Amino acid sequence: EQALIDLGYDDVLDNYVATDSINSVHFLPVSSRSISNLTGIEDFIALESLNASYNELTSLTLSNDAPMTGYLLCTNNQLTDLDVSAFTDLQDLGIGHNQLTSLDVSNNTALTRLDCSNNLFTTLDVINNTALSYLDCSGNALTALDVSANTSLTDLRCAHNDLTILDLSNNTALGILYCYYNALTALDVSQNTSLAFFGTENNNITSLDVSANTALVQLRCQNNQLTTLNMRNGVTDSLTTFYATNNANLTCIETLDPDYATTNWTNANGNIDEGVTFSVICGSEEQDVWHVATTGSDGSGNGTQESPFATIQTGINASGDGNTVQVAAGTYVENI
């Protein structure tokens, strides 16, 4: 009640609040007030948004008649249960850092943002939440996560779980992916061409290919089991963060600009393990003749048969002094 007095919705600390004082309240900011009990919050029938984060709540019951079309934020409390099924127009749900064991958001189809990190979830169903652009489910005990229906996702944070598989083939808008500290053995990001911030460290991944990720700014893949790392994406000199240390079986990294990588990504800087080298194609030092076989073009692709000149250039980049690049006979056309 003191919080309501502070907000001007009450004037006397008497465990009573006049209905007329609260039945037109749309936004209620009561975060960081050491509140342990929000009894009476169900009388706020006009409530659209509530911020009750950083309190000491163990339960929270809102009026099912409240519109709740904005946000419901109750992070950093001690909640063990929360029912949001009535709030079908809710856009932002923040319930991170609680003690929740389950969450039903199947009715919340308008959600664009969901933070349920650092709870006790073993499963999470977001199949109906197709409007989600932000999902943070880090710090739980998830063994599986299906985001195939969440094609609007631009930011996915699922670190510190027990995931062994993560299918991102439908998430082509993804710009941020943090999936570190899981049990992943493989991860395909070839469809995530907008990916800029990528953290997949502390997994069991053996091979990683980011050649299609031409928007990449940060890459962290240290503490894995990598034997191959393909970084031929043309943004070698644009990366602001790159770590690939503690991959004992990784001896060579592929990049289109090995000279820049050799100079700037070093063991001394903490980027790579001692002895790791860079090459356009790892093992190229063992070849003297390069055969380029490619036909036709529609101007798309990245060093494929659909973009012959890029493929030829890759062969040239890989060759060294005195090497020969042999190009298959034919007429090469590429749209400009």
DAGIKA-V416372 format. One record per backbone hydrogen bond with DSSP energy under -1.0 kcal/mol. CO is the residue of the C=O (numbers start at 1). NH is the residue of the N-H. If there is no record, write none. Layout:
BEGIN
co=CO nh=NH
co=CO nh=NH
END
This chain:
BEGIN
co=1 nh=5
co=2 nh=6
co=3 nh=7
co=4 nh=9
co=5 nh=8
co=12 nh=14
co=18 nh=21
co=19 nh=22
co=19 nh=23
co=22 nh=25
co=26 nh=48
co=26 nh=49
co=28 nh=51
co=35 nh=56
co=38 nh=41
co=40 nh=43
co=41 nh=44
co=43 nh=45
co=44 nh=47
co=47 nh=68
co=48 nh=70
co=49 nh=28
co=50 nh=73
co=51 nh=30
co=53 nh=32
co=57 nh=78
co=58 nh=80
co=63 nh=66
co=70 nh=91
co=70 nh=92
co=71 nh=50
co=72 nh=94
co=73 nh=52
co=75 nh=54
co=79 nh=99
co=84 nh=87
co=86 nh=88
co=87 nh=90
co=91 nh=112
co=91 nh=113
co=92 nh=72
co=93 nh=115
co=94 nh=74
co=96 nh=76
co=97 nh=77
co=100 nh=120
co=107 nh=109
co=108 nh=111
co=112 nh=133
co=112 nh=134
co=113 nh=93
co=114 nh=136
co=115 nh=95
co=117 nh=97
co=121 nh=141
co=126 nh=129
co=128 nh=130
co=129 nh=132
co=133 nh=154
co=133 nh=155
co=134 nh=114
co=135 nh=157
co=136 nh=116
co=138 nh=118
co=142 nh=162
co=147 nh=150
co=149 nh=151
co=150 nh=153
co=154 nh=175
co=154 nh=176
co=155 nh=135
co=156 nh=178
co=157 nh=137
co=159 nh=139
co=163 nh=183
co=168 nh=171
co=170 nh=172
co=171 nh=174
co=175 nh=196
co=175 nh=197
co=176 nh=156
co=177 nh=199
co=178 nh=158
co=180 nh=160
co=181 nh=161
co=184 nh=204
co=185 nh=206
co=189 nh=192
co=191 nh=193
co=192 nh=195
co=196 nh=217
co=196 nh=218
co=197 nh=177
co=198 nh=220
co=199 nh=179
co=201 nh=181
co=205 nh=225
co=206 nh=227
co=206 nh=228
co=208 nh=230
co=210 nh=213
co=212 nh=214
co=213 nh=216
co=217 nh=240
co=217 nh=241
co=218 nh=198
co=219 nh=243
co=220 nh=200
co=222 nh=202
co=228 nh=208
co=229 nh=254
co=230 nh=210
co=231 nh=233
co=235 nh=238
co=241 nh=219
co=243 nh=221
co=245 nh=223
co=247 nh=250
co=251 nh=277
co=253 nh=279
co=254 nh=231
co=257 nh=261
co=258 nh=262
co=259 nh=263
co=260 nh=264
co=261 nh=265
co=266 nh=271
co=267 nh=270
co=271 nh=244
co=273 nh=276
co=277 nh=253
co=279 nh=255
co=281 nh=284
co=283 nh=286
co=284 nh=287
co=288 nh=324
co=290 nh=326
co=292 nh=328
co=304 nh=307
co=306 nh=298
co=306 nh=299
co=307 nh=311
co=308 nh=312
co=309 nh=313
co=310 nh=314
co=311 nh=315
co=312 nh=316
co=313 nh=317
co=314 nh=318
co=315 nh=319
co=320 nh=323
co=324 nh=290
co=326 nh=292
END
